Amino acid sequence: MLATIALGAAQSPWGVASGAITRHLVATSLAILRGAFLANYISKKLVGYLGGVLFLVFVVATLFGVF
């Protein structure tokens, strides 16, 4: 976000805004397509377990001051 703001201040704000919006559209579209593809191979239950484990890893890392 900060890089987009800085670029908008240094360059054309309309160009920066349209580029950021377009890139966000592309990134979101790819995420949706990849998620739909992976949904065929990974169960919702596994995604829930992986999300929970990843959350706990970040909790422990934060407690030890890694981040």
mmCIF file of the N, C-alpha and C atoms, coordinates in Angstrom:
data_MODEL
# 
_entry.id   MODEL 
# 
loop_
_atom_site.group_PDB 
_atom_site.id 
_atom_site.type_symbol 
_atom_site.label_atom_id 
_atom_site.label_alt_id 
_atom_site.label_comp_id 
_atom_site.label_asym_id 
_atom_site.label_entity_id 
_atom_site.label_seq_id 
_atom_site.pdbx_PDB_ins_code 
_atom_site.Cartn_x 
_atom_site.Cartn_y 
_atom_site.Cartn_z 
_atom_site.occupancy 
_atom_site.B_iso_or_equiv 
_atom_site.pdbx_formal_charge 
_atom_site.auth_seq_id 
_atom_site.auth_comp_id 
_atom_site.auth_asym_id 
_atom_site.auth_atom_id 
_atom_site.pdbx_PDB_model_num 
ATOM 1   N N  . MET A 1 1  ? 0.812   -1.189  0.000   1.00 0.00 ? 1  MET A N  1 
ATOM 2   C CA . MET A 1 1  ? 0.000   0.000   0.000   1.00 0.00 ? 1  MET A CA 1 
ATOM 3   C C  . MET A 1 1  ? 0.860   1.259   0.000   1.00 0.00 ? 1  MET A C  1 
ATOM 4   N N  . LEU A 1 2  ? 1.877   1.240   0.828   1.00 0.00 ? 2  LEU A N  1 
ATOM 5   C CA . LEU A 1 2  ? 2.724   2.425   0.897   1.00 0.00 ? 2  LEU A CA 1 
ATOM 6   C C  . LEU A 1 2  ? 3.457   2.673   -0.413  1.00 0.00 ? 2  LEU A C  1 
ATOM 7   N N  . ALA A 1 3  ? 3.866   1.607   -1.063  1.00 0.00 ? 3  ALA A N  1 
ATOM 8   C CA . ALA A 1 3  ? 4.540   1.766   -2.356  1.00 0.00 ? 3  ALA A CA 1 
ATOM 9   C C  . ALA A 1 3  ? 3.585   2.341   -3.385  1.00 0.00 ? 3  ALA A C  1 
ATOM 10  N N  . THR A 1 4  ? 2.314   1.947   -3.347  1.00 0.00 ? 4  THR A N  1 
ATOM 11  C CA . THR A 1 4  ? 1.330   2.484   -4.279  1.00 0.00 ? 4  THR A CA 1 
ATOM 12  C C  . THR A 1 4  ? 1.102   3.964   -4.012  1.00 0.00 ? 4  THR A C  1 
ATOM 13  N N  . ILE A 1 5  ? 1.035   4.351   -2.752  1.00 0.00 ? 5  ILE A N  1 
ATOM 14  C CA . ILE A 1 5  ? 0.861   5.764   -2.407  1.00 0.00 ? 5  ILE A CA 1 
ATOM 15  C C  . ILE A 1 5  ? 2.058   6.576   -2.862  1.00 0.00 ? 5  ILE A C  1 
ATOM 16  N N  . ALA A 1 6  ? 3.255   6.064   -2.601  1.00 0.00 ? 6  ALA A N  1 
ATOM 17  C CA . ALA A 1 6  ? 4.465   6.780   -3.008  1.00 0.00 ? 6  ALA A CA 1 
ATOM 18  C C  . ALA A 1 6  ? 4.545   6.898   -4.526  1.00 0.00 ? 6  ALA A C  1 
ATOM 19  N N  . LEU A 1 7  ? 4.202   5.837   -5.214  1.00 0.00 ? 7  LEU A N  1 
ATOM 20  C CA . LEU A 1 7  ? 4.226   5.873   -6.673  1.00 0.00 ? 7  LEU A CA 1 
ATOM 21  C C  . LEU A 1 7  ? 3.182   6.844   -7.198  1.00 0.00 ? 7  LEU A C  1 
ATOM 22  N N  . GLY A 1 8  ? 2.016   6.892   -6.569  1.00 0.00 ? 8  GLY A N  1 
ATOM 23  C CA . GLY A 1 8  ? 0.974   7.830   -6.970  1.00 0.00 ? 8  GLY A CA 1 
ATOM 24  C C  . GLY A 1 8  ? 1.388   9.269   -6.763  1.00 0.00 ? 8  GLY A C  1 
ATOM 25  N N  . ALA A 1 9  ? 2.197   9.523   -5.732  1.00 0.00 ? 9  ALA A N  1 
ATOM 26  C CA . ALA A 1 9  ? 2.685   10.881  -5.492  1.00 0.00 ? 9  ALA A CA 1 
ATOM 27  C C  . ALA A 1 9  ? 3.751   11.268  -6.499  1.00 0.00 ? 9  ALA A C  1 
ATOM 28  N N  . ALA A 1 10 ? 4.535   10.296  -6.947  1.00 0.00 ? 10 ALA A N  1 
ATOM 29  C CA . ALA A 1 10 ? 5.639   10.593  -7.864  1.00 0.00 ? 10 ALA A CA 1 
ATOM 30  C C  . ALA A 1 10 ? 5.226   10.530  -9.326  1.00 0.00 ? 10 ALA A C  1 
ATOM 31  N N  . GLN A 1 11 ? 4.228   9.726   -9.650  1.00 0.00 ? 11 GLN A N  1 
ATOM 32  C CA . GLN A 1 11 ? 3.799   9.536   -11.032 1.00 0.00 ? 11 GLN A CA 1 
ATOM 33  C C  . GLN A 1 11 ? 2.344   9.974   -11.182 1.00 0.00 ? 11 GLN A C  1 
ATOM 34  N N  . SER A 1 12 ? 1.746   9.600   -12.272 1.00 0.00 ? 12 SER A N  1 
ATOM 35  C CA . SER A 1 12 ? 0.343   9.921   -12.523 1.00 0.00 ? 12 SER A CA 1 
ATOM 36  C C  . SER A 1 12 ? -0.559  9.123   -11.586 1.00 0.00 ? 12 SER A C  1 
ATOM 37  N N  . PRO A 1 13 ? -1.336  9.801   -10.741 1.00 0.00 ? 13 PRO A N  1 
ATOM 38  C CA . PRO A 1 13 ? -2.225  9.060   -9.837  1.00 0.00 ? 13 PRO A CA 1 
ATOM 39  C C  . PRO A 1 13 ? -3.248  8.197   -10.576 1.00 0.00 ? 13 PRO A C  1 
ATOM 40  N N  . TRP A 1 14 ? -3.726  8.657   -11.735 1.00 0.00 ? 14 TRP A N  1 
ATOM 41  C CA . TRP A 1 14 ? -4.701  7.877   -12.504 1.00 0.00 ? 14 TRP A CA 1 
ATOM 42  C C  . TRP A 1 14 ? -4.067  6.605   -13.053 1.00 0.00 ? 14 TRP A C  1 
ATOM 43  N N  . GLY A 1 15 ? -2.849  6.693   -13.516 1.00 0.00 ? 15 GLY A N  1 
ATOM 44  C CA . GLY A 1 15 ? -2.149  5.511   -14.009 1.00 0.00 ? 15 GLY A CA 1 
ATOM 45  C C  . GLY A 1 15 ? -1.858  4.515   -12.902 1.00 0.00 ? 15 GLY A C  1 
ATOM 46  N N  . VAL A 1 16 ? -1.437  5.038   -11.761 1.00 0.00 ? 16 VAL A N  1 
ATOM 47  C CA . VAL A 1 16 ? -1.147  4.165   -10.623 1.00 0.00 ? 16 VAL A CA 1 
ATOM 48  C C  . VAL A 1 16 ? -2.424  3.495   -10.129 1.00 0.00 ? 16 VAL A C  1 
ATOM 49  N N  . ALA A 1 17 ? -3.504  4.258   -10.023 1.00 0.00 ? 17 ALA A N  1 
ATOM 50  C CA . ALA A 1 17 ? -4.777  3.698   -9.541  1.00 0.00 ? 17 ALA A CA 1 
ATOM 51  C C  . ALA A 1 17 ? -5.307  2.635   -10.497 1.00 0.00 ? 17 ALA A C  1 
ATOM 52  N N  . SER A 1 18 ? -5.274  2.920   -11.785 1.00 0.00 ? 18 SER A N  1 
ATOM 53  C CA . SER A 1 18 ? -5.789  1.935   -12.748 1.00 0.00 ? 18 SER A CA 1 
ATOM 54  C C  . SER A 1 18 ? -4.906  0.686   -12.773 1.00 0.00 ? 18 SER A C  1 
ATOM 55  N N  . GLY A 1 19 ? -3.612  0.856   -12.649 1.00 0.00 ? 19 GLY A N  1 
ATOM 56  C CA . GLY A 1 19 ? -2.708  -0.298  -12.593 1.00 0.00 ? 19 GLY A CA 1 
ATOM 57  C C  . GLY A 1 19 ? -2.923  -1.136  -11.345 1.00 0.00 ? 19 GLY A C  1 
ATOM 58  N N  . ALA A 1 20 ? -3.128  -0.472  -10.202 1.00 0.00 ? 20 ALA A N  1 
ATOM 59  C CA . ALA A 1 20 ? -3.357  -1.196  -8.953  1.00 0.00 ? 20 ALA A CA 1 
ATOM 60  C C  . ALA A 1 20 ? -4.683  -1.952  -8.999  1.00 0.00 ? 20 ALA A C  1 
ATOM 61  N N  . ILE A 1 21 ? -5.703  -1.320  -9.544  1.00 0.00 ? 21 ILE A N  1 
ATOM 62  C CA . ILE A 1 21 ? -7.009  -1.979  -9.643  1.00 0.00 ? 21 ILE A CA 1 
ATOM 63  C C  . ILE A 1 21 ? -6.938  -3.179  -10.586 1.00 0.00 ? 21 ILE A C  1 
ATOM 64  N N  . THR A 1 22 ? -6.264  -3.003  -11.715 1.00 0.00 ? 22 THR A N  1 
ATOM 65  C CA . THR A 1 22 ? -6.127  -4.096  -12.678 1.00 0.00 ? 22 THR A CA 1 
ATOM 66  C C  . THR A 1 22 ? -5.346  -5.254  -12.070 1.00 0.00 ? 22 THR A C  1 
ATOM 67  N N  . ARG A 1 23 ? -4.263  -4.951  -11.379 1.00 0.00 ? 23 ARG A N  1 
ATOM 68  C CA . ARG A 1 23 ? -3.449  -6.010  -10.760 1.00 0.00 ? 23 ARG A CA 1 
ATOM 69  C C  . ARG A 1 23 ? -4.236  -6.741  -9.684  1.00 0.00 ? 23 ARG A C  1 
ATOM 70  N N  . HIS A 1 24 ? -5.032  -6.005  -8.918  1.00 0.00 ? 24 HIS A N  1 
ATOM 71  C CA . HIS A 1 24 ? -5.853  -6.640  -7.899  1.00 0.00 ? 24 HIS A CA 1 
ATOM 72  C C  . HIS A 1 24 ? -6.886  -7.566  -8.541  1.00 0.00 ? 24 HIS A C  1 
ATOM 73  N N  . LEU A 1 25 ? -7.456  -7.145  -9.649  1.00 0.00 ? 25 LEU A N  1 
ATOM 74  C CA . LEU A 1 25 ? -8.422  -7.979  -10.378 1.00 0.00 ? 25 LEU A CA 1 
ATOM 75  C C  . LEU A 1 25 ? -7.762  -9.280  -10.852 1.00 0.00 ? 25 LEU A C  1 
ATOM 76  N N  . VAL A 1 26 ? -6.563  -9.165  -11.405 1.00 0.00 ? 26 VAL A N  1 
ATOM 77  C CA . VAL A 1 26 ? -5.854  -10.345 -11.900 1.00 0.00 ? 26 VAL A CA 1 
ATOM 78  C C  . VAL A 1 26 ? -5.491  -11.284 -10.747 1.00 0.00 ? 26 VAL A C  1 
ATOM 79  N N  . ALA A 1 27 ? -4.965  -10.715 -9.652  1.00 0.00 ? 27 ALA A N  1 
ATOM 80  C CA . ALA A 1 27 ? -4.560  -11.542 -8.517  1.00 0.00 ? 27 ALA A CA 1 
ATOM 81  C C  . ALA A 1 27 ? -5.760  -12.251 -7.889  1.00 0.00 ? 27 ALA A C  1 
ATOM 82  N N  . THR A 1 28 ? -6.877  -11.546 -7.756  1.00 0.00 ? 28 THR A N  1 
ATOM 83  C CA . THR A 1 28 ? -8.072  -12.151 -7.185  1.00 0.00 ? 28 THR A CA 1 
ATOM 84  C C  . THR A 1 28 ? -8.626  -13.239 -8.095  1.00 0.00 ? 28 THR A C  1 
ATOM 85  N N  . SER A 1 29 ? -8.625  -12.988 -9.394  1.00 0.00 ? 29 SER A N  1 
ATOM 86  C CA . SER A 1 29 ? -9.118  -13.992 -10.347 1.00 0.00 ? 29 SER A CA 1 
ATOM 87  C C  . SER A 1 29 ? -8.278  -15.257 -10.300 1.00 0.00 ? 29 SER A C  1 
ATOM 88  N N  . LEU A 1 30 ? -6.959  -15.104 -10.244 1.00 0.00 ? 30 LEU A N  1 
ATOM 89  C CA . LEU A 1 30 ? -6.081  -16.271 -10.159 1.00 0.00 ? 30 LEU A CA 1 
ATOM 90  C C  . LEU A 1 30 ? -6.303  -17.036 -8.851  1.00 0.00 ? 30 LEU A C  1 
ATOM 91  N N  . ALA A 1 31 ? -6.521  -16.317 -7.762  1.00 0.00 ? 31 ALA A N  1 
ATOM 92  C CA . ALA A 1 31 ? -6.767  -16.983 -6.485  1.00 0.00 ? 31 ALA A CA 1 
ATOM 93  C C  . ALA A 1 31 ? -8.062  -17.785 -6.528  1.00 0.00 ? 31 ALA A C  1 
ATOM 94  N N  . ILE A 1 32 ? -9.086  -17.233 -7.152  1.00 0.00 ? 32 ILE A N  1 
ATOM 95  C CA . ILE A 1 32 ? -10.359 -17.945 -7.265  1.00 0.00 ? 32 ILE A CA 1 
ATOM 96  C C  . ILE A 1 32 ? -10.207 -19.196 -8.116  1.00 0.00 ? 32 ILE A C  1 
ATOM 97  N N  . LEU A 1 33 ? -9.526  -19.072 -9.246  1.00 0.00 ? 33 LEU A N  1 
ATOM 98  C CA . LEU A 1 33 ? -9.344  -20.218 -10.133 1.00 0.00 ? 33 LEU A CA 1 
ATOM 99  C C  . LEU A 1 33 ? -8.501  -21.314 -9.480  1.00 0.00 ? 33 LEU A C  1 
ATOM 100 N N  . ARG A 1 34 ? -7.434  -20.901 -8.807  1.00 0.00 ? 34 ARG A N  1 
ATOM 101 C CA . ARG A 1 34 ? -6.588  -21.896 -8.132  1.00 0.00 ? 34 ARG A CA 1 
ATOM 102 C C  . ARG A 1 34 ? -7.331  -22.553 -6.978  1.00 0.00 ? 34 ARG A C  1 
ATOM 103 N N  . GLY A 1 35 ? -8.122  -21.784 -6.252  1.00 0.00 ? 35 GLY A N  1 
ATOM 104 C CA . GLY A 1 35 ? -8.903  -22.349 -5.156  1.00 0.00 ? 35 GLY A CA 1 
ATOM 105 C C  . GLY A 1 35 ? -9.922  -23.351 -5.654  1.00 0.00 ? 35 GLY A C  1 
ATOM 106 N N  . ALA A 1 36 ? -10.569 -23.040 -6.770  1.00 0.00 ? 36 ALA A N  1 
ATOM 107 C CA . ALA A 1 36 ? -11.542 -23.967 -7.348  1.00 0.00 ? 36 ALA A CA 1 
ATOM 108 C C  . ALA A 1 36 ? -10.851 -25.247 -7.819  1.00 0.00 ? 36 ALA A C  1 
ATOM 109 N N  . PHE A 1 37 ? -9.653  -25.108 -8.364  1.00 0.00 ? 37 PHE A N  1 
ATOM 110 C CA . PHE A 1 37 ? -8.899  -26.278 -8.814  1.00 0.00 ? 37 PHE A CA 1 
ATOM 111 C C  . PHE A 1 37 ? -8.481  -27.148 -7.632  1.00 0.00 ? 37 PHE A C  1 
ATOM 112 N N  . LEU A 1 38 ? -7.959  -26.507 -6.584  1.00 0.00 ? 38 LEU A N  1 
ATOM 113 C CA . LEU A 1 38 ? -7.505  -27.262 -5.414  1.00 0.00 ? 38 LEU A CA 1 
ATOM 114 C C  . LEU A 1 38 ? -8.663  -27.885 -4.646  1.00 0.00 ? 38 LEU A C  1 
ATOM 115 N N  . ALA A 1 39 ? -9.847  -27.315 -4.746  1.00 0.00 ? 39 ALA A N  1 
ATOM 116 C CA . ALA A 1 39 ? -11.008 -27.862 -4.044  1.00 0.00 ? 39 ALA A CA 1 
ATOM 117 C C  . ALA A 1 39 ? -11.345 -29.268 -4.532  1.00 0.00 ? 39 ALA A C  1 
ATOM 118 N N  . ASN A 1 40 ? -10.914 -29.601 -5.728  1.00 0.00 ? 40 ASN A N  1 
ATOM 119 C CA . ASN A 1 40 ? -11.140 -30.950 -6.251  1.00 0.00 ? 40 ASN A CA 1 
ATOM 120 C C  . ASN A 1 40 ? -10.226 -31.989 -5.595  1.00 0.00 ? 40 ASN A C  1 
ATOM 121 N N  . TYR A 1 41 ? -9.120  -31.539 -5.015  1.00 0.00 ? 41 TYR A N  1 
ATOM 122 C CA . TYR A 1 41 ? -8.123  -32.461 -4.483  1.00 0.00 ? 41 TYR A CA 1 
ATOM 123 C C  . TYR A 1 41 ? -7.966  -32.403 -2.965  1.00 0.00 ? 41 TYR A C  1 
ATOM 124 N N  . ILE A 1 42 ? -8.387  -31.316 -2.338  1.00 0.00 ? 42 ILE A N  1 
ATOM 125 C CA . ILE A 1 42 ? -8.206  -31.137 -0.906  1.00 0.00 ? 42 ILE A CA 1 
ATOM 126 C C  . ILE A 1 42 ? -9.577  -30.948 -0.260  1.00 0.00 ? 42 ILE A C  1 
ATOM 127 N N  . SER A 1 43 ? -9.844  -31.676 0.821   1.00 0.00 ? 43 SER A N  1 
ATOM 128 C CA . SER A 1 43 ? -11.137 -31.572 1.487   1.00 0.00 ? 43 SER A CA 1 
ATOM 129 C C  . SER A 1 43 ? -11.202 -30.311 2.359   1.00 0.00 ? 43 SER A C  1 
ATOM 130 N N  . LYS A 1 44 ? -12.414 -29.885 2.659   1.00 0.00 ? 44 LYS A N  1 
ATOM 131 C CA . LYS A 1 44 ? -12.611 -28.719 3.529   1.00 0.00 ? 44 LYS A CA 1 
ATOM 132 C C  . LYS A 1 44 ? -12.087 -28.992 4.933   1.00 0.00 ? 44 LYS A C  1 
ATOM 133 N N  . LYS A 1 45 ? -12.213 -30.231 5.353   1.00 0.00 ? 45 LYS A N  1 
ATOM 134 C CA . LYS A 1 45 ? -11.734 -30.612 6.676   1.00 0.00 ? 45 LYS A CA 1 
ATOM 135 C C  . LYS A 1 45 ? -10.218 -30.448 6.771   1.00 0.00 ? 45 LYS A C  1 
ATOM 136 N N  . LEU A 1 46 ? -9.500  -30.874 5.742   1.00 0.00 ? 46 LEU A N  1 
ATOM 137 C CA . LEU A 1 46 ? -8.044  -30.730 5.718   1.00 0.00 ? 46 LEU A CA 1 
ATOM 138 C C  . LEU A 1 46 ? -7.648  -29.254 5.714   1.00 0.00 ? 46 LEU A C  1 
ATOM 139 N N  . VAL A 1 47 ? -8.366  -28.436 4.954   1.00 0.00 ? 47 VAL A N  1 
ATOM 140 C CA . VAL A 1 47 ? -8.079  -27.001 4.923   1.00 0.00 ? 47 VAL A CA 1 
ATOM 141 C C  . VAL A 1 47 ? -8.277  -26.402 6.316   1.00 0.00 ? 47 VAL A C  1 
ATOM 142 N N  . GLY A 1 48 ? -9.323  -26.822 7.018   1.00 0.00 ? 48 GLY A N  1 
ATOM 143 C CA . GLY A 1 48 ? -9.564  -26.353 8.377   1.00 0.00 ? 48 GLY A CA 1 
ATOM 144 C C  . GLY A 1 48 ? -8.442  -26.738 9.324   1.00 0.00 ? 48 GLY A C  1 
ATOM 145 N N  . TYR A 1 49 ? -7.995  -27.991 9.244   1.00 0.00 ? 49 TYR A N  1 
ATOM 146 C CA . TYR A 1 49 ? -6.896  -28.448 10.091  1.00 0.00 ? 49 TYR A CA 1 
ATOM 147 C C  . TYR A 1 49 ? -5.598  -27.706 9.776   1.00 0.00 ? 49 TYR A C  1 
ATOM 148 N N  . LEU A 1 50 ? -5.302  -27.544 8.502   1.00 0.00 ? 50 LEU A N  1 
ATOM 149 C CA . LEU A 1 50 ? -4.079  -26.825 8.120   1.00 0.00 ? 50 LEU A CA 1 
ATOM 150 C C  . LEU A 1 50 ? -4.124  -25.372 8.570   1.00 0.00 ? 50 LEU A C  1 
ATOM 151 N N  . GLY A 1 51 ? -5.290  -24.748 8.439   1.00 0.00 ? 51 GLY A N  1 
ATOM 152 C CA . GLY A 1 51 ? -5.437  -23.369 8.903   1.00 0.00 ? 51 GLY A CA 1 
ATOM 153 C C  . GLY A 1 51 ? -5.248  -23.257 10.403  1.00 0.00 ? 51 GLY A C  1 
ATOM 154 N N  . GLY A 1 52 ? -5.788  -24.213 11.150  1.00 0.00 ? 52 GLY A N  1 
ATOM 155 C CA . GLY A 1 52 ? -5.618  -24.216 12.601  1.00 0.00 ? 52 GLY A CA 1 
ATOM 156 C C  . GLY A 1 52 ? -4.175  -24.413 13.016  1.00 0.00 ? 52 GLY A C  1 
ATOM 157 N N  . VAL A 1 53 ? -3.496  -25.335 12.368  1.00 0.00 ? 53 VAL A N  1 
ATOM 158 C CA . VAL A 1 53 ? -2.082  -25.579 12.679  1.00 0.00 ? 53 VAL A CA 1 
ATOM 159 C C  . VAL A 1 53 ? -1.240  -24.364 12.336  1.00 0.00 ? 53 VAL A C  1 
ATOM 160 N N  . LEU A 1 54 ? -1.499  -23.764 11.200  1.00 0.00 ? 54 LEU A N  1 
ATOM 161 C CA . LEU A 1 54 ? -0.748  -22.567 10.809  1.00 0.00 ? 54 LEU A CA 1 
ATOM 162 C C  . LEU A 1 54 ? -0.993  -21.425 11.788  1.00 0.00 ? 54 LEU A C  1 
ATOM 163 N N  . PHE A 1 55 ? -2.234  -21.270 12.253  1.00 0.00 ? 55 PHE A N  1 
ATOM 164 C CA . PHE A 1 55 ? -2.544  -20.253 13.245  1.00 0.00 ? 55 PHE A CA 1 
ATOM 165 C C  . PHE A 1 55 ? -1.738  -20.485 14.519  1.00 0.00 ? 55 PHE A C  1 
ATOM 166 N N  . LEU A 1 56 ? -1.691  -21.739 14.983  1.00 0.00 ? 56 LEU A N  1 
ATOM 167 C CA . LEU A 1 56 ? -0.931  -22.045 16.197  1.00 0.00 ? 56 LEU A CA 1 
ATOM 168 C C  . LEU A 1 56 ? 0.562   -21.812 16.013  1.00 0.00 ? 56 LEU A C  1 
ATOM 169 N N  . VAL A 1 57 ? 1.072   -22.086 14.828  1.00 0.00 ? 57 VAL A N  1 
ATOM 170 C CA . VAL A 1 57 ? 2.491   -21.819 14.547  1.00 0.00 ? 57 VAL A CA 1 
ATOM 171 C C  . VAL A 1 57 ? 2.779   -20.321 14.667  1.00 0.00 ? 57 VAL A C  1 
ATOM 172 N N  . PHE A 1 58 ? 1.891   -19.495 14.137  1.00 0.00 ? 58 PHE A N  1 
ATOM 173 C CA . PHE A 1 58 ? 2.093   -18.046 14.238  1.00 0.00 ? 58 PHE A CA 1 
ATOM 174 C C  . PHE A 1 58 ? 1.941   -17.564 15.683  1.00 0.00 ? 58 PHE A C  1 
ATOM 175 N N  . VAL A 1 59 ? 1.056   -18.192 16.453  1.00 0.00 ? 59 VAL A N  1 
ATOM 176 C CA . VAL A 1 59 ? 0.911   -17.829 17.866  1.00 0.00 ? 59 VAL A CA 1 
ATOM 177 C C  . VAL A 1 59 ? 2.216   -18.097 18.608  1.00 0.00 ? 59 VAL A C  1 
ATOM 178 N N  . VAL A 1 60 ? 2.768   -19.279 18.418  1.00 0.00 ? 60 VAL A N  1 
ATOM 179 C CA . VAL A 1 60 ? 4.010   -19.645 19.092  1.00 0.00 ? 60 VAL A CA 1 
ATOM 180 C C  . VAL A 1 60 ? 5.153   -18.750 18.615  1.00 0.00 ? 60 VAL A C  1 
ATOM 181 N N  . ALA A 1 61 ? 5.226   -18.482 17.333  1.00 0.00 ? 61 ALA A N  1 
ATOM 182 C CA . ALA A 1 61 ? 6.283   -17.611 16.804  1.00 0.00 ? 61 ALA A CA 1 
ATOM 183 C C  . ALA A 1 61 ? 6.165   -16.204 17.370  1.00 0.00 ? 61 ALA A C  1 
ATOM 184 N N  . THR A 1 62 ? 4.948   -15.717 17.532  1.00 0.00 ? 62 THR A N  1 
ATOM 185 C CA . THR A 1 62 ? 4.752   -14.387 18.096  1.00 0.00 ? 62 THR A CA 1 
ATOM 186 C C  . THR A 1 62 ? 5.129   -14.359 19.571  1.00 0.00 ? 62 THR A C  1 
ATOM 187 N N  . LEU A 1 63 ? 4.783   -15.418 20.303  1.00 0.00 ? 63 LEU A N  1 
ATOM 188 C CA . LEU A 1 63 ? 5.146   -15.475 21.723  1.00 0.00 ? 63 LEU A CA 1 
ATOM 189 C C  . LEU A 1 63 ? 6.653   -15.462 21.936  1.00 0.00 ? 63 LEU A C  1 
ATOM 190 N N  . PHE A 1 64 ? 7.391   -16.091 21.033  1.00 0.00 ? 64 PHE A N  1 
ATOM 191 C CA . PHE A 1 64 ? 8.845   -16.128 21.152  1.00 0.00 ? 64 PHE A CA 1 
ATOM 192 C C  . PHE A 1 64 ? 9.519   -14.938 20.481  1.00 0.00 ? 64 PHE A C  1 
ATOM 193 N N  . GLY A 1 65 ? 8.744   -14.020 19.945  1.00 0.00 ? 65 GLY A N  1 
ATOM 194 C CA . GLY A 1 65 ? 9.302   -12.803 19.381  1.00 0.00 ? 65 GLY A CA 1 
ATOM 195 C C  . GLY A 1 65 ? 9.936   -12.969 18.024  1.00 0.00 ? 65 GLY A C  1 
ATOM 196 N N  . VAL A 1 66 ? 9.538   -13.966 17.271  1.00 0.00 ? 66 VAL A N  1 
ATOM 197 C CA . VAL A 1 66 ? 10.098  -14.171 15.946  1.00 0.00 ? 66 VAL A CA 1 
ATOM 198 C C  . VAL A 1 66 ? 9.646   -13.047 15.005  1.00 0.00 ? 66 VAL A C  1 
ATOM 199 N N  . PHE A 1 67 ? 8.407   -12.595 15.205  1.00 0.00 ? 67 PHE A N  1 
ATOM 200 C CA . PHE A 1 67 ? 7.874   -11.528 14.336  1.00 0.00 ? 67 PHE A CA 1 
ATOM 201 C C  . PHE A 1 67 ? 7.894   -10.210 15.052  1.00 0.00 ? 67 PHE A C  1 
# 
